[in-house]
Each structure stands twice: as structure tokens, then as C-alpha cells.
């Protein structure tokens, strides 16, 4: 990032050269395979194809902006996790992106499904997912939500507070049913990620602190409560994590508690969830691990710690979400305006405005996230210039791609595609400025199928009772 300057960011040294990791490409038309789904390619015209579908044709039929989901890539990533973590239970984290079709793909590929709201549970059940293979998360589950989860027969409920323990015990007493539960704990790990997506340090809303003793007390209360079947401990250290050292520290602290519960309460918990948060490549600065490498490293960590504590290795589970759907989706936009903005000393920044923005991808504004992009509708012989892709919303922070090299002849009407938008883009999309949320279109073997249709103005007005 440029050094701050009292006159503003544009005056800082290096501000108009982009971040240090960004290199001018030898060919501005070329794709960086690490950033794209496996079927993405440029055709003879230089247009981007995904799943055998030319994005020019897709936009002609379905409009822009549009989320484009590579079904074959999604399924391949799901299978890779299932095969690499063959001895684990693999829960797809539905919060990353969920619709009924995706829930069915997850089930068909042999994965379980993690949900964290009544709405996500509704989608899972509507898709026909076996309730026994559903986990229910969340830090403020209401009595009606807990009752619904119990009635549906979900495979596990992850408890997050003493209040939830009381609520769920009351529900199981009322219904006469038993609920399998895990206790979410915070291990005090400072994961190397953005503050808002680091979830195992002490000063945040999730879980019971191990260091304060709350986690042990929560386990004791669950064990004593009628109708609660204690399955084990759940730990999640954050999102977009590349370094497994955080998992090592977390596993050691969680297994310390696991062993203490066994010694002091005489309770043998058969399961343990290590969470997810495995990172993906948004730009060339990112270097993610593949599922096989992750499985090897995590298994080695847990087995080592279990030997140290002389406890059996529990049945382990992980929760990849972003790592499956993130790279499987891109977003295609149409360029509306191109505005070279002159700054001091003759410097120029090229602003490329597209027909979407923070309503379909809030992550740049919310997390200072980095993205890449490519010209998707044609080949260009123009030199590369450093551009900034921005949206059409009435916000200065409405930025889609902060820094990327684009062809100097980029113009209104061109299509621009942004990779790595599968996780948390459609899930966190909004109607800011009364924008209409884009469709999600699955592509495979030359066919395009609408999974979520584009919103209409009638949709906007459907809840406006005035």
C-alpha cells in the first residue's frame, strides 16, 4: 500500500504505480490460471469463455452484470476436498454461497452442509439435503430457530453462548427429542487475516473462551443438560488463511481442553471440528494450498497433539466454503464510462466504471479486498495502463478492483470479467441505491442455466407496502 501523505493518497509515493506485488503483464489479454475456474479460456476473438460458453453470448441473452458459476469447477473442488479429507466429515460452508442447485451439488458430491440461519436451512431442506448431514451454526439462534432445527433432525447444532445452551435444553425438554451439539470455543489465535474475518481471538462475538474457563463451563453445562448429546468442540480461526501455523496453535489449545474434559468430567467427546477459512487466490500475491496439502498438514498437527495428550484422535471435520465456490465463479460487467483523471505532476489514473459495483461485491469496500480483472469481449493490441474498476453507486468507496492493468483502448460497451467472486459476493449483495441483484448463471459443456434470476423492479416493490 502507498505511504500515507498529508495531501491525500494520490500524492503518496508509488500511489499511481499500484501495489508492490502487481506487475505489468507481458500480454494484457492473458489469463492467470490460478485466479480463474478450470474451464476459463480466451477464444480466437479474445473473448472469455467459461464452461464452453462465450460470455458475449451469455450477456446478450441474460444481461449484465451477471455472476457466472462454473459447475464443473465447483464439483471438482468439492470432490478434491472429499477425497483429500477422506477420513473427515467435510461440511460445505453455505454462507459463502448457497442456492438450491448448489445445495444439491454439494450433496451429490458427498459433502455435508453447514448453515447459519433459518433461511439457509430452508434452502438446504428445499434442495432435499439429508438433515442428518446438516450442521447449524450462528451466534444468536432464537428459540423458534432451535426448535425448527431440532424438529428437522439436523445432524449437529453448534452452541455459541450460555443462553443458547439454556434455550436448546428447554426445546429438547419440550419436544422430548435429543439434539447432537458441539461447543464452539475461541482458542486465542490471532490469524493473519483481516480483523473482521479473524474469529478465534478473544475480543469478538463468537464462541466460549478457553483461557477464561468459559469453554470448560459450557461443556460441563451441556453434559448435564437433558436432551443435549455432546459430540465435541468446534474451533474456527478465521477466513482467507494461508498459514497452517494458526491451526497448529488452535489445535493444541482445543485438545488441551478436550483432554481436561476427559480427565475432570470423565467425558469422552468423539468429534472435533477444525473449521474452515482456507484461502484462495484473488490476485498473484496469493499462494493457496491445495486440499491434499491441507489435509496432510492438519492431520499431522492433530495426530501429534493427540499423542502428546495421550487421547484418541477424534472424528474430525472441516468446513471449506470459499475454497470451493470462490474460484468457481466470476462476475461479468459492461463498461459504461472510461475517465482518465489528471492528478499532480502530470500523473493520470484511469477510472473504468461498470454497471455493477458494491451492491454485487461489497468485499473491496468492507475488507479492502483485492481483485483482478480481464477484458472479456475482445482481443486488444493496445498497451497496458494501470486502471481502477469502479461501480455506479453514489459512493466514493464503490470500488470493484483497486488496481489492475487494463488495455489502454478499453471503452464503453466492452465486457470486463472479475474472477474469484463465488464467495460472499452474491451472498452479501444488496439493493443499495435500489440496484437489482444480478442473476447467478451456471455454465457447463456449452450450456448456460439460470440458478438465481435477475431481480426486477417488481421484486423491489414487493415489500414496499406504502
C-alpha positions in Angstrom: 0.0 0.0 0.0 1.3 3.5 -0.7 2.7 5.5 2.2 0.1 8.0 3.6 0.5 11.6 2.6 -1.0 14.7 4.3 -2.4 15.9 0.9 -4.2 12.6 0.3 -3.5 9.1 -1.1 -3.0 10.2 -4.7 0.1 12.2 -3.6 1.9 9.3 -1.8 5.0 7.8 -3.3 4.0 4.9 -5.6 0.3 5.7 -5.4 -0.1 5.6 -9.2 2.2 2.6 -9.7 -0.1 0.2 -7.9 0.9 -2.2 -5.1 4.4 -3.7 -5.0 3.1 -7.1 -5.9 1.3 -6.0 -9.1 3.5 -6.4 -12.2 2.7 -5.1 -15.7 1.7 -8.1 -17.8 3.6 -9.1 -20.9 0.2 -9.7 -22.5 -2.7 -7.7 -21.1 -5.1 -10.3 -22.7 -3.7 -13.3 -21.0 -5.4 -15.1 -18.1 -3.6 -16.0 -14.9 -4.8 -19.6 -14.5 -4.5 -19.6 -10.7 -7.2 -16.9 -10.5 -9.8 -18.5 -12.7 -12.0 -21.5 -12.8 -10.6 -24.5 -14.6 -12.6 -24.1 -17.8 -12.0 -20.4 -18.3 -10.2 -19.6 -21.5 -9.8 -16.9 -24.2 -11.1 -17.9 -27.6 -9.8 -16.9 -31.0 -11.6 -13.5 -30.8 -10.0 -12.8 -27.4 -13.4 -13.2 -25.7 -13.7 -15.1 -22.4 -15.3 -18.4 -22.4 -16.3 -20.3 -19.2 -17.8 -23.8 -19.3 -17.7 -23.6 -23.1 -20.0 -20.5 -23.0 -18.8 -17.3 -24.7 -19.6 -14.5 -22.2 -20.6 -12.2 -25.0 -23.5 -14.7 -25.8 -24.3 -15.0 -22.1 -24.6 -11.3 -21.7 -26.6 -10.9 -24.9 -29.2 -13.3 -23.5 -29.1 -12.6 -19.8 -27.8 -9.1 -19.5 -25.1 -7.7 -17.2 -23.8 -7.7 -14.6 -24.1 -11.5 -14.0 -22.4 -14.0 -11.8 -21.1 -16.9 -13.9 -20.7 -20.2 -11.9 -18.5 -22.9 -13.5 -20.4 -26.1 -12.4 -17.6 -28.5 -13.4 -15.1 -26.5 -11.5 -17.3 -26.3 -8.4 -17.9 -30.0 -8.4 -14.2 -30.8 -9.0 -13.2 -28.6 -6.0 -15.8 -30.3 -3.8 -14.6 -33.7 -4.8 -11.0 -32.7 -4.2 -11.9 -31.8 -0.6 -13.9 -35.0 -0.1 -11.1 -37.2 -1.4 -8.2 -35.4 0.4 -10.1 -35.3 3.7 -11.5 -38.9 3.2 -11.4 -39.7 6.9 -13.1 -36.4 7.8 -16.6 -35.1 7.6 -16.4 -32.2 5.1 -19.1 -29.5 5.6 -19.6 -27.0 2.8 -20.0 -23.6 4.4 -23.2 -22.4 2.8 -22.7 -18.8 3.9 -20.1 -18.4 1.1 -22.8 -19.0 -1.5 -26.0 -21.1 -1.3 -28.9 -21.8 -3.6 -31.0 -25.0 -4.0 -28.9 -26.2 -7.0 -25.6 -25.7 -5.2 -27.0 -27.5 -2.1 -27.9 -30.4 -4.4 -24.4 -30.4 -6.0 -22.9 -30.5 -2.5 -24.9 -33.5 -1.5 -24.3 -35.2 -4.8 -20.5 -34.8 -4.3 -20.7 -36.4 -0.9 -20.3 -33.4 1.3 -22.2 -32.3 4.3 -23.6 -28.8 4.6 -23.1 -26.1 7.2 -25.9 -23.5 7.6 -26.1 -20.5 9.9 -29.6 -19.2 9.6 -33.2 -20.4 9.2 -33.1 -19.1 5.6 -30.1 -21.2 4.8 -31.7 -24.2 6.5 -34.8 -23.6 4.3 -32.8 -23.7 1.2 -31.0 -26.9 2.3 -34.2 -28.7 3.1 -35.9 -27.5 -0.1 -33.0 -28.9 -2.0 -33.5 -32.3 -0.4 -30.3 -32.4 1.6 -30.4 -35.1 4.3 -31.0 -33.2 7.6 -28.6 -35.6 9.4 -25.8 -34.2 7.1 -26.6 -30.6 8.0 -24.8 -28.6 10.8 -26.5 -25.5 12.2 -24.2 -22.5 13.2 -24.8 -19.0 14.4 -24.1 -16.9 17.5 -27.7 -15.9 18.3 -30.1 -18.7 17.5 -33.6 -18.0 18.7 -35.9 -20.5 20.3 -38.0 -20.8 17.1 -34.8 -21.4 15.1 -33.6 -24.0 17.5 -37.0 -25.7 17.6 -37.0 -25.9 13.9 -33.5 -27.3 13.7 -34.5 -30.0 16.3 -37.7 -30.8 14.5 -35.9 -31.1 11.2 -33.4 -33.5 12.7 -30.2 -31.6 11.8 -27.0 -33.6 12.5 -25.5 -31.1 14.9 -26.1 -27.7 16.4 -23.1 -25.6 17.3 -23.7 -23.8 20.6 -22.2 -20.4 21.0 -23.4 -19.0 24.3 -24.7 -20.0 27.7 -28.1 -18.6 26.7 -28.2 -20.9 23.7 -27.4 -23.9 26.0 -30.4 -22.9 28.1 -32.7 -22.3 25.1 -31.8 -25.6 23.4 -32.2 -27.6 26.6 -35.7 -26.1 27.0 -36.5 -27.0 23.4 -35.4 -30.6 23.8 -37.3 -30.9 27.1 -40.4 -29.5 25.4 -40.2 -31.8 22.4 -38.8 -34.9 24.1 -36.1 -35.1 21.5 -32.3 -35.2 21.7 -30.1 -32.7 19.9 -26.5 -33.5 18.9 -24.4 -30.5 19.8 -20.8 -29.1 19.5 -19.4 -26.3 21.7 -17.7 -23.5 19.8 -14.6 -22.3 21.5 -12.2 -19.5 20.9 -8.6 -20.5 21.1 -7.0 -17.1 21.3 -5.3 -17.3 18.0 -4.5 -14.1 16.1 -5.0 -15.4 12.5 -3.1 -13.5 9.8 -6.1 -12.1 8.0 -8.4 -9.0 8.1 -9.7 -8.0 11.6 -13.3 -8.6 10.6 -12.8 -12.2 9.5 -10.4 -13.3 12.2 -12.7 -15.3 14.6 -10.5 -17.1 17.2 -9.0 -14.1 19.1 -10.6 -13.2 22.4 -12.2 -9.9 21.7 -15.0 -10.9 19.3 -18.5 -12.3 19.4 -18.1 -16.0 18.6 -17.7 -18.9 20.9 -16.6 -19.6 24.5 -13.1 -18.5 25.6 -10.8 -21.4 26.6 -8.4 -19.1 28.6 -11.2 -17.6 30.7 -12.7 -21.0 31.7 -16.0 -20.3 29.9 -15.4 -23.1 27.4 -14.9 -25.7 30.1 -18.0 -24.5 32.0 -20.1 -24.6 28.8 -19.0 -28.2 28.2 -20.0 -29.0 31.8 -23.4 -27.4 31.4 -24.1 -29.2 28.1 -23.1 -32.5 29.6 -25.5 -32.0 32.5 -28.4 -30.8 30.4 -31.2 -33.2 29.5 -31.6 -33.8 25.8 -28.2 -32.5 24.7 -25.8 -35.0 23.1 -22.3 -33.6 23.5 -20.4 -34.5 20.3 -17.3 -32.4 20.7 -15.6 -29.0 20.4 -15.6 -26.6 17.4 -12.9 -24.1 16.5 -12.7 -21.7 13.7 -9.7 -19.3 13.5 -10.8 -17.0 10.6 -11.1 -16.7 6.9 -8.7 -16.4 3.9 -6.0 -18.2 5.9 -2.8 -19.4 4.1 -0.6 -20.4 7.0 -1.4 -23.6 8.9 0.6 -22.4 11.9 -2.6 -20.8 13.3 -4.3 -24.2 13.1 -1.5 -25.8 15.0 -1.8 -23.4 17.9 -5.5 -23.7 17.9 -5.5 -27.5 17.8 -3.1 -27.6 20.7 -5.3 -25.4 22.9 -8.5 -27.1 21.8 -7.0 -30.5 22.5 -5.8 -29.3 25.9 -9.5 -28.6 26.8 -10.5 -31.9 25.2 -8.2 -33.8 27.4 -9.2 -31.8 30.5 -12.9 -32.6 29.9 -11.9 -36.3 29.7 -9.9 -36.2 32.9 -12.1 -34.0 35.1 -15.6 -34.7 33.8 -15.0 -38.3 32.6 -16.5 -37.3 29.2 -15.1 -38.7 26.0 -16.1 -36.4 23.2 -15.9 -38.3 19.9 -15.7 -35.4 17.4 -13.8 -32.2 16.8 -14.3 -29.5 14.1 -11.3 -27.6 12.9 -13.4 -25.0 11.0 -12.5 -23.7 7.5 -11.2 -20.4 6.3 -8.8 -21.9 3.7 -7.7 -19.1 1.4 -7.9 -18.7 -2.3 -6.0 -16.7 -4.9 -7.7 -13.4 -5.7 -4.5 -11.9 -7.2 -1.0 -13.0 -8.0 0.1 -12.2 -4.4 -1.9 -15.1 -3.0 -0.5 -18.6 -2.7 -3.2 -21.1 -1.5 -2.6 -24.7 -0.5 -4.4 -27.5 -2.3 -6.8 -29.7 -0.4 -4.3 -32.6 -0.3 -1.6 -30.5 1.3 -4.1 -29.0 3.8 -5.3 -32.5 4.8 -1.8 -33.8 5.3 -0.8 -30.8 7.4 -3.9 -30.7 9.5 -3.9 -34.4 10.2 -0.3 -34.4 11.2 -1.0 -31.5 13.6 -3.9 -33.2 15.3 -2.3 -36.6 15.5 0.8 -35.1 17.0 -1.2 -33.2 19.7 -3.3 -36.3 20.5 -0.2 -38.3 21.1 1.1 -35.6 23.4 -2.1 -35.7 25.4 -2.5 -39.5 25.2 -6.1 -39.2 23.9 -7.6 -40.9 20.9 -7.8 -38.9 17.6 -11.5 -37.8 17.4 -13.6 -37.9 14.3 -12.5 -34.7 12.6 -14.4 -32.3 10.4 -13.6 -29.2 8.3 -15.8 -26.5 6.7 -14.5 -25.2 3.3 -16.7 -22.7 1.6 -14.7 -20.0 -0.1 -12.1 -22.6 -1.2 -14.8 -24.5 -3.2 -17.0 -21.8 -4.6 -14.7 -18.8 -4.6 -12.6 -19.6 -7.7 -15.6 -21.3 -9.4 -17.4 -18.0 -10.1 -16.6 -14.8 -12.0 -18.7 -11.7 -12.5 -19.1 -10.1 -15.9 -19.8 -6.4 -16.3 -20.3 -4.0 -19.1 -18.1 -0.9 -19.2 -20.1 2.3 -19.0 -17.5 5.1 -18.9 -13.8 5.4 -19.0 -12.4 8.5 -17.3 -8.7 9.5 -17.2 -8.3 11.7 -14.1 -5.4 14.1 -14.2 -3.5 14.4 -10.9 -0.4 16.3 -9.8 2.8 16.3 -11.8 1.0 15.0 -14.9 0.0 11.7 -13.4 -3.2 10.1 -14.6 -5.4 7.4 -13.1 -7.9 5.7 -15.5 -11.3 5.0 -13.9 -13.3 2.3 -15.6 -16.9 2.4 -14.5 -19.0 -0.7 -14.8 -22.7 -1.4 -14.5 -22.5 -3.0 -11.0 -20.3 -2.3 -8.0 -20.6 -2.5 -4.2 -24.2 -3.8 -4.4 -22.9 -7.0 -6.0 -19.4 -7.1 -4.5 -19.1 -5.3 -1.1 -15.8 -7.0 -0.2 -13.5 -4.4 -1.6 -15.2 -1.6 0.4 -15.8 -3.8 3.5 -12.5 -5.7 3.8 -10.1 -3.7 1.5 -10.1 -6.9 -0.6 -8.0 -7.1 -3.8 -9.4 -8.4 -7.1 -8.2 -8.9 -10.6 -10.0 -8.5 -13.9 -9.7 -9.1 -17.7 -11.2 -7.6 -20.9 -13.8 -10.3 -21.7 -15.2 -9.4 -25.1 -12.3 -9.0 -27.5 -8.6 -9.0 -28.0 -6.7 -5.8 -27.6 -3.3 -4.8 -29.1 -3.2 -1.6 -27.0 -0.5 -1.2 -24.3 -1.4 -1.9 -20.7 -2.3 1.0 -18.4 -3.0 1.0 -14.7 -6.7 1.3 -14.1 -9.2 1.2 -11.3 -12.6 -0.5 -11.8 -15.4 1.3 -10.0 -19.1 0.8 -9.8 -22.1 3.0 -10.5 -23.2 3.7 -6.9 -23.2 7.1 -5.2 -20.2 6.3 -3.0 -16.5 7.2 -3.5 -15.6 3.8 -1.9 -17.6 2.0 -4.6 -14.5 0.2 -6.0 -14.5 -3.3 -7.5 -10.8 -3.7 -8.5 -8.5 -1.2 -6.8 -5.5 -1.7 -9.1 -5.2 -3.7 -12.3 -3.6 -3.3 -15.7 -6.2 -2.9 -18.5 -5.8 -2.2 -22.2 -5.4 1.4 -23.0 -8.2 1.2 -25.5 -10.8 -0.1 -23.1 -14.0 1.6 -24.0 -17.7 1.9 -23.2 -19.5 -1.3 -24.3 -16.6 -3.6 -23.6 -17.2 -6.5 -21.2 -15.0 -6.9 -18.2 -14.8 -10.0 -16.0 -13.6 -10.3 -12.4 -12.5 -13.8 -11.2 -12.9 -15.2 -7.7 -16.3 -13.8 -6.9 -18.0 -17.0 -5.8 -17.7 -16.5 -2.1 -19.6 -13.7 -0.2 -20.4 -11.6 -3.3 -23.9 -12.8 -4.2 -24.4 -13.8 -0.5 -23.7 -10.3 0.7 -25.3 -8.5 -2.3 -27.7 -5.7 -1.6 -30.2 -3.3 -3.2 -28.2 -0.2 -2.3 -29.3 2.7 -4.5 -32.2 0.3 -5.3 -29.9 -1.7 -7.5 -31.3 -5.1 -8.8 -29.2 -8.0 -7.7 -27.7 -9.9 -10.7 -28.5 -13.4 -11.7 -26.4 -16.4 -11.0 -25.9 -18.5 -14.2 -24.3 -21.9 -14.1 -22.3 -22.8 -17.2 -21.2 -26.3 -18.2 -20.5 -28.1 -21.5 -21.5 -25.1 -23.6 -24.9 -24.6 -21.8 -26.0 -21.8 -19.5 -28.6 -22.4 -16.9 -30.1 -19.7 -14.6 -29.9 -20.7 -11.0 -31.0 -17.4 -9.5 -32.8 -15.0 -11.8 -32.1 -11.3 -12.1 -34.2 -9.2 -9.7 -36.8 -6.9 -11.2 -38.3 -3.6 -10.1 -41.4 -5.6 -9.1 -39.2 -7.5 -6.7 -38.0 -4.2 -5.3 -41.5 -3.0 -4.7 -42.9 -6.3 -3.5 -42.2 -5.5 0.2 -42.9 -1.8 -0.2 -46.4 -1.7 1.4 -46.6 2.1 1.1 
